[in-house]
């Protein structure tokens, strides 16, 4: 594998005052620091999406090209009412074939103590339907308002180890799946 893995991160909410942005930026910086990995920060707030259409009918060529190029994907999303933001699903639905046989890791964010466990649980069947391969390591940012200061600096150093373990698994799975896509003919 001569070329670096490309693993972009998607921040899955457009709400004002979103505390999940601090978690997303922290994970993004940890990803950027990895040797042999390139990344990009994708904010659903900036994706051009129509609200009167859905799915591939509203596909944004730039977003689709990014997903086509990627080897893996990180989704950082808050839990809203035990599920994921509708805008995240709307954005993800723009692509289909671009996701197949690629790794995905999910980071859940919540104000409560379980750290978005339900958003991760609810996203898993969606990831499978897209043809993405979910890793078994998740990161749960619970009580997110207490994990970062007002400038977004991490206050709990335990998350360095958690995110690094998450990235280790995501990078491994991304390598395996890239090898499969490049070396093995589809059945």
SESE-746614 format. One record per residue: residue number from 1; residue in one letter; chain; x, y, z of N, C-alpha, C in turn. Coordinates in nm, 2 decimals. Example, Ala and Ser with C-alpha at 12.3 -4.5 7.8 and 13.67 -1.06 7.14 Angstrom:
BEGIN
(pt 1, "A", "A", (1.32, -0.57, 0.78), (1.23, -0.45, 0.78), (1.32, -0.33, 0.78))
(pt 2, "S", "A", (1.28, -0.22, 0.71), (1.37, -0.11, 0.71), (1.29, 0.00, 0.79))
This chain:
BEGIN
(pt 1, "X", "A", (0.09, -0.12, 0.00), (0.00, 0.00, 0.00), (0.09, 0.12, 0.00))
(pt 2, "X", "A", (0.11, 0.18, -0.12), (0.20, 0.29, -0.13), (0.13, 0.42, -0.09))
(pt 3, "X", "A", (0.00, 0.43, -0.14), (-0.07, 0.56, -0.11), (-0.14, 0.56, 0.03))
(pt 4, "X", "A", (-0.14, 0.68, 0.09), (-0.21, 0.68, 0.22), (-0.35, 0.65, 0.21))
(pt 5, "X", "A", (-0.41, 0.60, 0.32), (-0.55, 0.58, 0.34), (-0.62, 0.71, 0.34))
(pt 6, "X", "A", (-0.74, 0.72, 0.29), (-0.81, 0.84, 0.29), (-0.94, 0.81, 0.38))
(pt 7, "X", "A", (-0.94, 0.88, 0.49), (-1.05, 0.86, 0.59), (-1.11, 0.99, 0.63))
(pt 8, "X", "A", (-1.21, 1.04, 0.56), (-1.28, 1.17, 0.60), (-1.37, 1.15, 0.72))
(pt 9, "X", "A", (-1.39, 1.26, 0.79), (-1.48, 1.26, 0.90), (-1.60, 1.35, 0.87))
(pt 10, "X", "A", (-1.72, 1.30, 0.90), (-1.85, 1.37, 0.88), (-1.90, 1.41, 1.02))
(pt 11, "X", "A", (-1.92, 1.54, 1.03), (-1.99, 1.59, 1.15), (-2.14, 1.60, 1.12))
(pt 12, "X", "A", (-2.22, 1.52, 1.19), (-2.36, 1.49, 1.15), (-2.47, 1.58, 1.20))
(pt 13, "X", "A", (-2.44, 1.71, 1.24), (-2.55, 1.80, 1.28), (-2.52, 1.94, 1.23))
(pt 14, "X", "A", (-2.63, 2.01, 1.21), (-2.61, 2.15, 1.17), (-2.66, 2.25, 1.27))
(pt 15, "X", "A", (-2.70, 2.20, 1.38), (-2.76, 2.28, 1.49), (-2.67, 2.39, 1.53))
(pt 16, "X", "A", (-2.73, 2.50, 1.57), (-2.65, 2.61, 1.63), (-2.61, 2.57, 1.77))
(pt 17, "X", "A", (-2.49, 2.60, 1.81), (-2.44, 2.57, 1.94), (-2.41, 2.42, 1.97))
(pt 18, "X", "A", (-2.39, 2.35, 1.86), (-2.36, 2.21, 1.87), (-2.23, 2.18, 1.94))
(pt 19, "X", "A", (-2.25, 2.10, 2.05), (-2.13, 2.07, 2.13), (-2.06, 1.95, 2.07))
(pt 20, "X", "A", (-2.12, 1.88, 1.98), (-2.06, 1.77, 1.91), (-1.94, 1.82, 1.82))
(pt 21, "X", "A", (-1.94, 1.94, 1.79), (-1.83, 2.00, 1.70), (-1.70, 1.98, 1.77))
(pt 22, "X", "A", (-1.70, 2.00, 1.90), (-1.57, 1.99, 1.98), (-1.52, 1.85, 1.97))
(pt 23, "X", "A", (-1.61, 1.75, 1.99), (-1.57, 1.61, 1.98), (-1.52, 1.58, 1.83))
(pt 24, "X", "A", (-1.59, 1.63, 1.73), (-1.55, 1.60, 1.60), (-1.42, 1.66, 1.56))
(pt 25, "X", "A", (-1.39, 1.78, 1.61), (-1.26, 1.84, 1.58), (-1.15, 1.77, 1.66))
(pt 26, "X", "A", (-1.18, 1.72, 1.78), (-1.08, 1.64, 1.85), (-1.04, 1.51, 1.77))
(pt 27, "X", "A", (-1.15, 1.44, 1.73), (-1.12, 1.31, 1.65), (-1.05, 1.34, 1.52))
(pt 28, "X", "A", (-1.09, 1.45, 1.46), (-1.03, 1.49, 1.33), (-0.88, 1.52, 1.35))
(pt 29, "X", "A", (-0.84, 1.59, 1.46), (-0.70, 1.62, 1.48), (-0.62, 1.49, 1.51))
(pt 30, "X", "A", (-0.68, 1.40, 1.59), (-0.62, 1.27, 1.61), (-0.60, 1.19, 1.48))
(pt 31, "X", "A", (-0.69, 1.20, 1.39), (-0.68, 1.13, 1.27), (-0.57, 1.19, 1.18))
(pt 32, "X", "A", (-0.57, 1.33, 1.18), (-0.47, 1.40, 1.10), (-0.33, 1.36, 1.14))
(pt 33, "X", "A", (-0.31, 1.33, 1.27), (-0.18, 1.30, 1.33), (-0.13, 1.16, 1.29))
(pt 34, "X", "A", (-0.21, 1.08, 1.23), (-0.18, 0.94, 1.20), (-0.09, 0.94, 1.07))
(pt 35, "X", "A", (0.02, 0.86, 1.08), (0.10, 0.84, 0.96), (0.03, 0.75, 0.87))
(pt 36, "X", "A", (0.04, 0.79, 0.74), (-0.02, 0.70, 0.64), (-0.17, 0.72, 0.62))
(pt 37, "X", "A", (-0.22, 0.83, 0.68), (-0.37, 0.86, 0.67), (-0.39, 1.01, 0.63))
(pt 38, "X", "A", (-0.47, 1.03, 0.53), (-0.52, 1.16, 0.49), (-0.66, 1.17, 0.54))
(pt 39, "X", "A", (-0.71, 1.29, 0.57), (-0.84, 1.31, 0.61), (-0.90, 1.44, 0.57))
(pt 40, "X", "A", (-1.03, 1.45, 0.58), (-1.10, 1.58, 0.55), (-1.21, 1.59, 0.64))
(pt 41, "X", "A", (-1.24, 1.72, 0.68), (-1.35, 1.74, 0.77), (-1.48, 1.78, 0.69))
(pt 42, "X", "A", (-1.58, 1.70, 0.70), (-1.70, 1.73, 0.62), (-1.81, 1.77, 0.72))
(pt 43, "X", "A", (-1.86, 1.89, 0.71), (-1.97, 1.94, 0.80), (-2.10, 1.93, 0.72))
(pt 44, "X", "A", (-2.20, 1.86, 0.77), (-2.33, 1.85, 0.70), (-2.39, 1.99, 0.68))
(pt 45, "X", "A", (-2.35, 2.08, 0.76), (-2.40, 2.22, 0.75), (-2.36, 2.28, 0.62))
(pt 46, "X", "A", (-2.25, 2.24, 0.56), (-2.19, 2.30, 0.44), (-2.23, 2.23, 0.31))
(pt 47, "X", "A", (-2.28, 2.11, 0.32), (-2.32, 2.03, 0.20), (-2.44, 2.09, 0.13))
(pt 48, "X", "A", (-2.43, 2.10, 0.00), (-2.54, 2.16, -0.07), (-2.65, 2.05, -0.09))
(pt 49, "X", "A", (-2.76, 2.06, -0.02), (-2.86, 1.96, -0.02), (-3.00, 2.03, -0.05))
(pt 50, "X", "A", (-3.08, 1.97, -0.13), (-3.21, 2.01, -0.15), (-3.30, 1.95, -0.05))
(pt 51, "X", "A", (-3.40, 2.03, -0.01), (-3.49, 1.98, 0.09), (-3.62, 1.93, 0.02))
(pt 52, "X", "A", (-3.63, 1.95, -0.11), (-3.75, 1.90, -0.18), (-3.72, 1.78, -0.27))
(pt 53, "X", "A", (-3.61, 1.72, -0.24), (-3.57, 1.59, -0.31), (-3.49, 1.51, -0.21))
(pt 54, "X", "A", (-3.45, 1.39, -0.25), (-3.38, 1.30, -0.16), (-3.30, 1.20, -0.24))
(pt 55, "X", "A", (-3.21, 1.14, -0.17), (-3.13, 1.03, -0.23), (-3.04, 1.07, -0.34))
(pt 56, "X", "A", (-3.01, 0.98, -0.44), (-2.92, 1.01, -0.54), (-2.96, 1.12, -0.64))
(pt 57, "X", "A", (-3.09, 1.15, -0.63), (-3.14, 1.26, -0.72), (-3.08, 1.40, -0.68))
(pt 58, "X", "A", (-3.03, 1.41, -0.56), (-2.98, 1.53, -0.51), (-2.82, 1.52, -0.49))
(pt 59, "X", "A", (-2.76, 1.42, -0.55), (-2.62, 1.39, -0.52), (-2.54, 1.51, -0.56))
(pt 60, "X", "A", (-2.45, 1.55, -0.46), (-2.35, 1.65, -0.48), (-2.23, 1.59, -0.54))
(pt 61, "X", "A", (-2.18, 1.63, -0.65), (-2.07, 1.57, -0.72), (-1.94, 1.57, -0.63))
(pt 62, "X", "A", (-1.92, 1.68, -0.56), (-1.79, 1.69, -0.47), (-1.80, 1.59, -0.36))
(pt 63, "X", "A", (-1.92, 1.58, -0.29), (-1.93, 1.49, -0.18), (-1.92, 1.34, -0.23))
(pt 64, "X", "A", (-1.99, 1.31, -0.34), (-1.98, 1.18, -0.40), (-1.84, 1.14, -0.43))
(pt 65, "X", "A", (-1.76, 1.23, -0.49), (-1.62, 1.20, -0.53), (-1.54, 1.18, -0.40))
(pt 66, "X", "A", (-1.57, 1.25, -0.29), (-1.50, 1.23, -0.17), (-1.53, 1.09, -0.11))
(pt 67, "X", "A", (-1.65, 1.05, -0.11), (-1.69, 0.92, -0.06), (-1.64, 0.81, -0.15))
(pt 68, "X", "A", (-1.64, 0.83, -0.28), (-1.58, 0.73, -0.38), (-1.44, 0.71, -0.35))
(pt 69, "X", "A", (-1.36, 0.82, -0.32), (-1.22, 0.81, -0.30), (-1.18, 0.75, -0.16))
(pt 70, "X", "A", (-1.27, 0.76, -0.07), (-1.23, 0.72, 0.07), (-1.21, 0.57, 0.09))
(pt 71, "X", "A", (-1.13, 0.54, 0.18), (-1.11, 0.40, 0.22), (-1.19, 0.36, 0.35))
(pt 72, "X", "A", (-1.22, 0.46, 0.42), (-1.29, 0.45, 0.55), (-1.36, 0.58, 0.58))
(pt 73, "X", "A", (-1.45, 0.58, 0.68), (-1.53, 0.70, 0.71), (-1.55, 0.70, 0.86))
(pt 74, "X", "A", (-1.54, 0.82, 0.91), (-1.57, 0.85, 1.05), (-1.70, 0.93, 1.06))
(pt 75, "X", "A", (-1.79, 0.89, 1.14), (-1.91, 0.97, 1.16), (-1.91, 1.01, 1.31))
(pt 76, "X", "A", (-1.92, 1.14, 1.33), (-1.93, 1.19, 1.47), (-2.07, 1.26, 1.47))
(pt 77, "X", "A", (-2.16, 1.21, 1.55), (-2.29, 1.26, 1.55), (-2.36, 1.26, 1.69))
(pt 78, "X", "A", (-2.44, 1.37, 1.72), (-2.51, 1.37, 1.85), (-2.63, 1.27, 1.84))
(pt 79, "X", "A", (-2.67, 1.24, 1.96), (-2.80, 1.16, 1.97), (-2.91, 1.26, 2.00))
(pt 80, "X", "A", (-3.01, 1.26, 1.91), (-3.12, 1.35, 1.93), (-3.25, 1.26, 1.95))
(pt 81, "X", "A", (-3.31, 1.26, 2.06), (-3.43, 1.18, 2.09), (-3.41, 1.04, 2.06))
(pt 82, "X", "A", (-3.30, 0.98, 2.10), (-3.26, 0.84, 2.09), (-3.23, 0.80, 1.95))
(pt 83, "X", "A", (-3.20, 0.89, 1.86), (-3.17, 0.86, 1.72), (-3.07, 0.96, 1.67))
(pt 84, "X", "A", (-3.05, 0.95, 1.53), (-2.95, 1.04, 1.46), (-3.03, 1.15, 1.40))
(pt 85, "X", "A", (-2.95, 1.26, 1.37), (-3.02, 1.38, 1.31), (-3.07, 1.35, 1.17))
(pt 86, "X", "A", (-3.18, 1.39, 1.13), (-3.24, 1.37, 1.00), (-3.15, 1.43, 0.89))
(pt 87, "X", "A", (-3.09, 1.54, 0.92), (-3.00, 1.60, 0.81), (-2.88, 1.51, 0.78))
(pt 88, "X", "A", (-2.83, 1.44, 0.88), (-2.72, 1.34, 0.86), (-2.77, 1.23, 0.76))
(pt 89, "X", "A", (-2.89, 1.18, 0.79), (-2.94, 1.07, 0.70), (-2.96, 1.13, 0.56))
(pt 90, "X", "A", (-3.02, 1.25, 0.55), (-3.04, 1.31, 0.42), (-2.91, 1.32, 0.35))
(pt 91, "X", "A", (-2.80, 1.36, 0.41), (-2.67, 1.38, 0.35), (-2.62, 1.24, 0.31))
(pt 92, "X", "A", (-2.62, 1.14, 0.40), (-2.57, 1.01, 0.36), (-2.64, 0.95, 0.25))
(pt 93, "X", "A", (-2.77, 0.97, 0.24), (-2.85, 0.91, 0.13), (-2.81, 0.96, -0.01))
(pt 94, "X", "A", (-2.73, 1.07, -0.02), (-2.69, 1.11, -0.15), (-2.60, 1.01, -0.23))
(pt 95, "X", "A", (-2.54, 0.92, -0.15), (-2.45, 0.82, -0.21), (-2.50, 0.68, -0.18))
(pt 96, "X", "A", (-2.47, 0.59, -0.27), (-2.50, 0.45, -0.24), (-2.38, 0.36, -0.28))
(pt 97, "X", "A", (-2.36, 0.35, -0.41), (-2.25, 0.26, -0.45), (-2.11, 0.30, -0.40))
(pt 98, "X", "A", (-2.10, 0.43, -0.37), (-1.97, 0.49, -0.33), (-1.93, 0.43, -0.19))
(pt 99, "X", "A", (-2.02, 0.38, -0.11), (-1.99, 0.33, 0.02), (-1.95, 0.18, 0.03))
(pt 100, "X", "A", (-1.98, 0.11, -0.07), (-1.97, -0.04, -0.06), (-1.83, -0.09, -0.04))
(pt 101, "X", "A", (-1.82, -0.18, 0.06), (-1.69, -0.24, 0.10), (-1.59, -0.14, 0.16))
(pt 102, "X", "A", (-1.64, -0.04, 0.23), (-1.55, 0.05, 0.30), (-1.58, 0.05, 0.45))
(pt 103, "X", "A", (-1.48, 0.08, 0.53), (-1.50, 0.08, 0.68), (-1.56, 0.20, 0.73))
(pt 104, "X", "A", (-1.63, 0.19, 0.84), (-1.69, 0.31, 0.90), (-1.68, 0.29, 1.05))
(pt 105, "X", "A", (-1.64, 0.40, 1.12), (-1.64, 0.41, 1.27), (-1.73, 0.52, 1.31))
(pt 106, "X", "A", (-1.81, 0.50, 1.42), (-1.91, 0.60, 1.46), (-1.87, 0.64, 1.60))
(pt 107, "X", "A", (-1.88, 0.77, 1.62), (-1.86, 0.84, 1.75), (-1.99, 0.90, 1.79))
(pt 108, "X", "A", (-2.05, 0.86, 1.90), (-2.18, 0.91, 1.95), (-2.15, 1.02, 2.05))
(pt 109, "X", "A", (-2.23, 1.12, 2.05), (-2.22, 1.24, 2.14), (-2.35, 1.26, 2.21))
(pt 110, "X", "A", (-2.35, 1.29, 2.34), (-2.47, 1.32, 2.41), (-2.44, 1.40, 2.53))
(pt 111, "X", "A", (-2.55, 1.47, 2.58), (-2.54, 1.54, 2.70), (-2.55, 1.44, 2.82))
(pt 112, "X", "A", (-2.61, 1.33, 2.80), (-2.63, 1.23, 2.90), (-2.50, 1.14, 2.92))
(pt 113, "X", "A", (-2.51, 1.05, 3.02), (-2.40, 0.97, 3.06), (-2.36, 0.86, 2.96))
(pt 114, "X", "A", (-2.46, 0.81, 2.88), (-2.43, 0.70, 2.79), (-2.36, 0.74, 2.66))
(pt 115, "X", "A", (-2.34, 0.86, 2.64), (-2.26, 0.91, 2.53), (-2.30, 0.87, 2.39))
(pt 116, "X", "A", (-2.43, 0.88, 2.36), (-2.47, 0.86, 2.22), (-2.48, 0.71, 2.19))
(pt 117, "X", "A", (-2.49, 0.62, 2.28), (-2.49, 0.48, 2.25), (-2.61, 0.44, 2.16))
(pt 118, "X", "A", (-2.72, 0.51, 2.19), (-2.84, 0.48, 2.11), (-2.83, 0.53, 1.96))
(pt 119, "X", "A", (-2.76, 0.64, 1.94), (-2.74, 0.69, 1.81), (-2.66, 0.59, 1.73))
(pt 120, "X", "A", (-2.56, 0.54, 1.79), (-2.47, 0.44, 1.73), (-2.56, 0.31, 1.70))
(pt 121, "X", "A", (-2.63, 0.27, 1.79), (-2.72, 0.15, 1.77), (-2.82, 0.17, 1.66))
(pt 122, "X", "A", (-2.87, 0.29, 1.65), (-2.97, 0.32, 1.54), (-2.90, 0.34, 1.40))
(pt 123, "X", "A", (-2.78, 0.38, 1.40), (-2.70, 0.40, 1.27), (-2.65, 0.26, 1.22))
(pt 124, "X", "A", (-2.63, 0.16, 1.30), (-2.57, 0.04, 1.25), (-2.65, -0.03, 1.13))
(pt 125, "X", "A", (-2.78, -0.04, 1.14), (-2.85, -0.10, 1.02), (-2.85, -0.01, 0.90))
(pt 126, "X", "A", (-2.84, 0.12, 0.92), (-2.82, 0.21, 0.80), (-2.69, 0.19, 0.74))
(pt 127, "X", "A", (-2.58, 0.18, 0.82), (-2.45, 0.15, 0.76), (-2.45, 0.02, 0.69))
(pt 128, "X", "A", (-2.51, -0.08, 0.74), (-2.51, -0.21, 0.67), (-2.58, -0.20, 0.54))
(pt 129, "X", "A", (-2.69, -0.13, 0.53), (-2.77, -0.11, 0.41), (-2.69, -0.04, 0.30))
(pt 130, "X", "A", (-2.60, 0.05, 0.35), (-2.51, 0.12, 0.25), (-2.40, 0.03, 0.20))
(pt 131, "X", "A", (-2.37, -0.08, 0.27), (-2.26, -0.16, 0.23), (-2.13, -0.13, 0.30))
(pt 132, "X", "A", (-2.14, -0.04, 0.40), (-2.03, -0.01, 0.48), (-2.00, -0.12, 0.59))
(pt 133, "X", "A", (-1.88, -0.14, 0.63), (-1.84, -0.24, 0.73), (-1.81, -0.16, 0.86))
(pt 134, "X", "A", (-1.90, -0.18, 0.96), (-1.87, -0.11, 1.08), (-1.77, -0.18, 1.17))
(pt 135, "X", "A", (-1.69, -0.10, 1.23), (-1.59, -0.15, 1.32), (-1.65, -0.18, 1.46))
(pt 136, "X", "A", (-1.59, -0.26, 1.54), (-1.65, -0.29, 1.67), (-1.61, -0.19, 1.78))
(pt 137, "X", "A", (-1.52, -0.10, 1.75), (-1.48, 0.00, 1.85), (-1.56, 0.13, 1.82))
(pt 138, "X", "A", (-1.63, 0.18, 1.92), (-1.70, 0.31, 1.91), (-1.64, 0.40, 2.01))
(pt 139, "X", "A", (-1.67, 0.53, 2.00), (-1.63, 0.63, 2.10), (-1.76, 0.69, 2.14))
(pt 140, "X", "A", (-1.78, 0.69, 2.27), (-1.90, 0.75, 2.33), (-1.86, 0.88, 2.41))
(pt 141, "X", "A", (-1.90, 0.99, 2.36), (-1.87, 1.12, 2.43), (-1.99, 1.15, 2.51))
(pt 142, "X", "A", (-2.00, 1.10, 2.63), (-2.11, 1.13, 2.72), (-2.08, 1.26, 2.80))
(pt 143, "X", "A", (-2.19, 1.32, 2.85), (-2.17, 1.45, 2.92), (-2.08, 1.54, 2.85))
(pt 144, "X", "A", (-2.10, 1.56, 2.72), (-2.01, 1.63, 2.63), (-1.98, 1.77, 2.68))
(pt 145, "X", "A", (-2.08, 1.83, 2.75), (-2.06, 1.97, 2.80), (-1.95, 1.98, 2.91))
(pt 146, "X", "A", (-1.91, 1.87, 2.96), (-1.81, 1.86, 3.07), (-1.67, 1.81, 3.01))
(pt 147, "X", "A", (-1.67, 1.77, 2.89), (-1.55, 1.71, 2.83), (-1.46, 1.81, 2.77))
(pt 148, "X", "A", (-1.51, 1.92, 2.73), (-1.43, 2.03, 2.66), (-1.46, 2.16, 2.72))
(pt 149, "X", "A", (-1.36, 2.25, 2.72), (-1.38, 2.38, 2.77), (-1.45, 2.47, 2.66))
(pt 150, "X", "A", (-1.47, 2.59, 2.68), (-1.55, 2.68, 2.59), (-1.47, 2.70, 2.46))
(pt 151, "X", "A", (-1.34, 2.67, 2.46), (-1.26, 2.69, 2.33), (-1.24, 2.55, 2.26))
(pt 152, "X", "A", (-1.30, 2.45, 2.32), (-1.29, 2.32, 2.25), (-1.17, 2.23, 2.30))
(pt 153, "X", "A", (-1.11, 2.27, 2.40), (-0.99, 2.19, 2.45), (-1.04, 2.08, 2.54))
(pt 154, "X", "A", (-0.99, 1.96, 2.51), (-1.03, 1.84, 2.58), (-0.99, 1.85, 2.73))
(pt 155, "X", "A", (-1.08, 1.81, 2.82), (-1.06, 1.82, 2.96), (-1.04, 1.68, 3.02))
(pt 156, "X", "A", (-1.07, 1.57, 2.95), (-1.06, 1.44, 3.00), (-0.96, 1.36, 2.91))
(pt 157, "X", "A", (-0.84, 1.34, 2.95), (-0.73, 1.28, 2.87), (-0.76, 1.14, 2.84))
(pt 158, "X", "A", (-0.86, 1.07, 2.91), (-0.89, 0.93, 2.88), (-0.94, 0.92, 2.74))
(pt 159, "X", "A", (-0.99, 1.02, 2.68), (-1.04, 1.02, 2.54), (-0.93, 1.01, 2.44))
(pt 160, "X", "A", (-0.81, 1.05, 2.47), (-0.70, 1.03, 2.38), (-0.68, 0.88, 2.35))
(pt 161, "X", "A", (-0.67, 0.80, 2.46), (-0.66, 0.66, 2.45), (-0.78, 0.59, 2.38))
(pt 162, "X", "A", (-0.90, 0.63, 2.41), (-1.02, 0.58, 2.35), (-1.02, 0.61, 2.20))
(pt 163, "X", "A", (-0.99, 0.73, 2.16), (-0.99, 0.76, 2.02), (-0.88, 0.69, 1.94))
(pt 164, "X", "A", (-0.76, 0.68, 2.01), (-0.65, 0.61, 1.94), (-0.69, 0.46, 1.92))
(pt 165, "X", "A", (-0.75, 0.40, 2.01), (-0.79, 0.26, 2.00), (-0.90, 0.25, 1.88))
(pt 166, "X", "A", (-0.99, 0.34, 1.88), (-1.09, 0.35, 1.77), (-1.02, 0.36, 1.64))
(pt 167, "X", "A", (-0.93, 0.45, 1.63), (-0.85, 0.48, 1.50), (-0.77, 0.36, 1.46))
(pt 168, "X", "A", (-0.71, 0.29, 1.56), (-0.63, 0.17, 1.53), (-0.72, 0.07, 1.45))
(pt 169, "X", "A", (-0.84, 0.04, 1.51), (-0.93, -0.05, 1.44), (-0.98, -0.01, 1.31))
(pt 170, "X", "A", (-1.01, 0.12, 1.30), (-1.07, 0.18, 1.17), (-0.96, 0.17, 1.06))
(pt 171, "X", "A", (-0.84, 0.20, 1.10), (-0.73, 0.20, 1.00), (-0.70, 0.06, 0.96))
(pt 172, "X", "A", (-0.70, -0.04, 1.05), (-0.68, -0.18, 1.01), (-0.79, -0.23, 0.92))
(pt 173, "X", "A", (-0.91, -0.20, 0.95), (-1.02, -0.24, 0.87), (-1.02, -0.17, 0.73))
(pt 174, "X", "A", (-0.98, -0.05, 0.73), (-0.98, 0.02, 0.60), (-0.87, -0.04, 0.51))
(pt 175, "X", "A", (-0.75, -0.08, 0.57), (-0.65, -0.14, 0.49), (-0.70, -0.28, 0.44))
(pt 176, "X", "A", (-0.76, -0.36, 0.52), (-0.81, -0.49, 0.48), (-0.91, -0.47, 0.36))
(pt 177, "X", "A", (-1.00, -0.38, 0.38), (-1.10, -0.37, 0.28), (-1.05, -0.30, 0.15))
(pt 178, "X", "A", (-0.95, -0.22, 0.16), (-0.88, -0.16, 0.04), (-0.82, -0.28, -0.03))
(pt 179, "X", "A", (-0.74, -0.36, 0.04), (-0.68, -0.47, -0.02), (-0.78, -0.56, -0.10))
(pt 180, "X", "A", (-0.89, -0.58, -0.03), (-1.00, -0.67, -0.10), (-1.05, -0.60, -0.22))
(pt 181, "X", "A", (-1.08, -0.47, -0.21), (-1.14, -0.40, -0.33), (-1.04, -0.40, -0.45))
(pt 182, "X", "A", (-0.91, -0.39, -0.42), (-0.81, -0.38, -0.52), (-0.76, -0.51, -0.57))
(pt 183, "X", "A", (-0.77, -0.62, -0.49), (-0.71, -0.74, -0.52), (-0.80, -0.86, -0.55))
(pt 184, "X", "A", (-0.92, -0.85, -0.51), (-1.01, -0.96, -0.52), (-1.13, -0.93, -0.61))
(pt 185, "X", "A", (-1.16, -1.01, -0.71), (-1.27, -0.98, -0.80), (-1.40, -1.00, -0.72))
(pt 186, "X", "A", (-1.50, -0.92, -0.75), (-1.63, -0.94, -0.69), (-1.69, -1.07, -0.73))
(pt 187, "X", "A", (-1.76, -1.13, -0.63), (-1.82, -1.27, -0.66), (-1.95, -1.25, -0.73))
